[in-house]
Amino acid sequence: MISMTIRQLFEQINRGYWPYAIILAHIVLGTAMVYSTPRSSIAFLVLITSFFSLYYFKADIRFKIIVGAILALIVIPIVGVRNIFYLEVIFQVCVFAALALGLNIVVGFAGLLDLGYVAFYAVGAYLWAFFGSQQFYVLHFAPGTQPSNLPFLLPGDAFYLFLFLAIIVAAFTGILLGLPVLRLRGDYLAIVTLGFGEVIRVLANNLDKPLNFTNGPQGITPIQRPTMPETVVEWFNNVFGGMIGHKASTADLYNVMFYFFALMVIIVIIFVTRRVDDSKIGRAWTAVREDETAAIAMGIPLVRMKLAAFALGASFAGVMGVLLAASRTFISPESFSFMQSIGVLSMVILGGSGSIPGAILGAATVTLLNLQILQGFSLYLSELRQSDAVIPLINFAWRDLSTQLDPAKYQRLLFGLILILMMIFRPGGLIPAKRRKRRLASDQATAEQ
């Protein structure tokens, strides 16, 4: 009854000029809050959730594109330069959104449960880390020399070439993974892909001897970034310096640049994914996901369809791996653990398996929960422990609260609870795919008969 009332209220608001007013008010409110309190997590969440207002409320598509472009290309970079932590969080959201969209092709579209997806992310990252650093010379010419005394193998602008090379190399790696598992399905497929992901991580962790390819657990650093012309820094400060309140440095604009790269990659992924989903390949993936035996009987080339899903999903992860290596200038095997694969899978399930906007929303929800909400809550509890504040009614001093009760330490527990609740109350995810929504409605109608 309550859900029906909320739905009716939302439908009433979502008419006429109300959606336009709500979208603009949300963006203006979030921007004003961030400017007045630049270190407030609540203000940042109000601003970032304005993207969801653009999605949920019905408005003219041209209005949404213009407002979304202003928000993504002007407001977010200015806010990010004022407080670099905000831009870091948004970059992380973009990275995981791209990974979730790639895994969504494998899991959501083709129905292939991949627990080693982060391996393709590592392939792209180590590809640029090896050729974009001094690691090549460490391997071949000077095993005992400090990297700072060696030249770089390639110039930093080769980064742009490696964005495309990562697509090819990661797609080829995806095909190599797909070949041994073509006859597997369900739990067996999940176990094999899990093992493949761990093989890549263990190789990165141990290929520092007898030949030093990856520098082992110490990781590779420094990794080059593309050139940032001084004229770009001067232009940015001349145009936006008054809004920011201080002069942006080259390091600030590097963060903005990588944010733009991640944004462009997401736009390309969404375009490609939508086109593929509406094509013969997308329909073939749906048939494979629902029933492989029936798909083979209908003449669908099962081998090619599975390999295409693995290759396309892997290529997206490879590109983001190159971006990660260049933006961080350091990578190590710890960045590509099994829990990273589980985290990306949870984003896909939480948002809605097979849903493009659902994968983006799931990535944003999990990342903001990790980097903003839980960490902000932990810092707030830490401040309370250092004060003389007392919990009312029970007269319990905050300083006596155990340090083990730290929300940031219970991320996995919280994600597990969220996913359990999602499976009970919203099995299709936050934004279910249309096919998934129709199937759930059909199953519910059958159960009620």
Buried (B, 14 or more C-beta within 10 A) or exposed (E): EEEEEEEEEEEEBBEEEBBBEBBBEBBEBBBEBBBEEBEBBEBBBBBBEBBBBBEBBEBEEEBBEEBBEEBBEEBBBBBBBBBBBBBBBBBBBBBBBBBBBBBBBBBBBBBBBBBBBBBBBBBBBBBBBBBBBBBBBBBEEEEEEEBEEBEBBBEBEBBEEBBEBBBEBBBBBBBBBBEEBBEBBEEEBBBBBBEBBBEBBEBBBEBBEEEBBBBBEEBBBBBBBBEBEEEBBEEBBEEBBEEBEEEBEEEBBBBBBBBBBBBEBBEEBBEBBEEBBEEEBBEBBBBBBEEBEEBEEEEBEBEEBBBBBBBBBBBBBBBBBBBBBBBBBBBBBEBBBBEBBBBBBBBBBBBBBBBBBBBBBBBBBBBBBBBBBBBBBBBEBEEBBEEEEBEEEEEEEBEEBEEEEBBBEBBEEBBEEBBEEBEEEBBBBBBBBEBBBEBBEEEEEEEEE
